[in-house]
Amino acid sequence: QVQLAESGGGLVQAGESLRLSCESSLRLYVIAAFCWYRQVPGNERELVARVTSTGSKFYAESVKGRFSISRDTVKPAVYLQMNNLRPEDTAVYYCRVITVSRDIYWGQGTQVTVSS
């Protein structure tokens, strides 16, 4: 059974930082991309950041310059460093893995709350 173990969420004040982690039970060579999504109640999940197996990165416009995605190719794992957090970043953040065979796996989600 594939597992994605997320951690690092919490309650912070605006302007502070958090680092989310997601460790995968999959072997690195089957992972095509790691993604971070977020979801606010009543809204669809939105893509926040993505890093592919080649190291190519994508960021949503709303987080560019504040968030940074990185991966650990040994564990394997993915991280989301979130700086200068804003109240509108409040959401449940989900890790998502896409495999080379196009299978998709989701983490359980971790709550990030930013107070003003």
Phi, psi and omega in degrees: 000128181287135178234138172237112184259111181262151175201167172110354179289173179165190180251124179225168175267158178304137181095345180273180185235155171218155176233119177266145178234149177215113178257136185252145175272355178284154173285146185302324189288349178262356183269118177274325181200147168254139179226154168241129174243164172219155183215132173256140180309131180092350179246162175284159174292139179241144178287127179261313182201155181214143172227130182267175180294339178270356180094000178292137185238148176226142176227142171294148182304324185292344183241357181302134180085349180243325182253150178220127179259141177213164182227152174253114185277357180269315188295308347277159183204164176228148182231152174230106176274120184243113181249160178049051184295147181240157178305327181287354173277353179299125183182173166269128182257132183240137171271141179224136177243136172246127181269171180294339176264012175071020169284148182236134178229142181242146170280178185278347180095146177223134185279131172241123179235125181243119180266150182271000000 
